[in-house]
Each structure stands twice: as structure tokens, then as C-alpha cells.
């Protein structure tokens, strides 16, 4: 199977984490669109449909939960895999992630290998399901 390059939206308010995620995900040749907050993520999504999204749970203006909830209600975007990034590891966070329709919850600090594998798995499963 040929490894394809995908467009991945990364939204995180911490520059160091944005850079780390860009480095990790671009290692597979993906195009990374990195934004610093939820408002910028929604502005990008108005005109673009990425192959996957990584959204930090806690950001200024709008949380990853809020963005995910909105995205899952938009027909063009609802099948786009959304991974929420969080430093929190508790039932409330997991429940809220499920409630807004997130495809996965990734805990910080992230493992590059695990994250790359998870992103590809979600994109591939969506692609094969949408034949």
C-alpha cells in the first residue's frame, strides 16, 4: 500500500507543542496547517477540508471540545477524524470527548510513533469506509 501525504490541521496555543506536532507529522510527508487557537482553526475550516485534525482541548477563544462539536455537525467535515490533545487524564475529559464526537483522545506528552500511527489509522479507516 502506498503511503499518501495528507493535510492535517493542528490547533494548539503552545508554540513548542505546535512545532513538535509539525515535526512529528511532517516526517511522513504530510502537509501540516498549524494554528494557535480555536478561532483560527474554524477560520481555516471555512474554506478547507483537512484529512485529519489534532485539537488541543484547552485553548483561548474556543476549546478543542467546542471545535470538534461544531465540525461534527458540518456535513463536509463530519467524517474528518478529530484527535483531541490533552494533559488531562480523567473520566470527565474522556466523557466530554465522546460527547462531542472526537475520534480519539491523545494524552500529552505525546509519543511521536504512537501519534503518527494513530493518525494514519484513523485517516485510512475513514478512507476505506468512504469508498
N, C-alpha and C positions, 0 to 999 in steps of 0.2 A: 504494500500500500504506500502511495506517495504521501509524504508529509507536506501538507499545504500550509501556506502562510495565511494567517487570519488577522483581522483587525480587532484589537482588544482595547476597550475603554477602561482606563484605570483612574479612579477618583479617590484621592487621599489628601488630607490637608497637611500632612507632614512631608516636606520635600525629600528628606532622606529615604522615606518609605516609597514614595513615588519613584525615585531614581532606582532603588533596589528592585522594585517590581518591573520597571522598564528593562533593566539589565537581565533579570531572570527570564522574562517572557520573550524578549527580542533575541535571546540565544537560539531560539527555534526559528528565527526569521520572521516572526510576527510583527505587524505594524502596531505600535503602541501609541494610543492617544492618551496622554496624561493630563488630568485637570486637577485643580486644587480644592474644589468644593462641589457640593450638590447642584448649586445653581449653574455652574459651568458645565456639569455633566448633562443636565437637562437641555441646556442651550445646544450642546453638541448633538444630542439625540433628536432634536427637532428636524435636523436635515440629514442625519446619518443613521445607518443601522449596522452597528458593530457585530462581530461574530460572538463576542462574549463581553461581560462586564465584571470588573472587580471593584466593589464599592466599599469604602471604609464605613463602618457603622456610625462612628462619631465624627461629624464634620460640621463646620459652620454653615449657616443658611438652611441646610436640609440634610437629614441623616441618610445613610445608606438604606435604612428601612423605608423611609419615605420615597426615595427614588425608585427602589425596587417595586414598591406598591403601585406607583404610577406607571412604570414601564410595563408591568404585567397586565395592565388594563388597556394598553395600546396594541391594537391588532398587529401592526407591523413589527412590534418589538416583543410581544408576549412570549415568543418561543426562544428568545435570546437568553442563553444561560447567564444567570446572575450569581456571582460568588460574593458573599459579604465577608469583609475582613474585620476582625475584632480582637481586642486584647482581653475581652470578657469571655469567661468560660462558665456560664451558668444557665440554669433551666429557663429563666426569663428571656435571655438573649436567644436561645435556641427556639423557644416557642414563638417569639416575635418574628424570627427569620422564617419559620414555617408559615406563619400567618400572612406575611407579605409575599409569599411565593418564591423565596430565594431557592436556588438550586443547590447551594452548598454554603456552609459556614466555615471559613478558614480562620484558624486562630493565629495571632501574632505571638512570637516571631514566626514567620513562615519558613518552611523548608522549600528551597528552590525546586528541588527534584519533585517533591510531592505536589507543589503548586502547578508546575508545568504539566505533570501527568494528569492532574485533576481537570485542568482547563481543557486539555485535549480530549479527555474522556467525555466531558460534557458537550463540547462542540461536536465531536464525532457522533455521539448518540443522538443529538438533535438533527444532525445532517442525515443520518441514516433513517431516522424516523420521518423525515420530511421529503421522501423520495418523489 
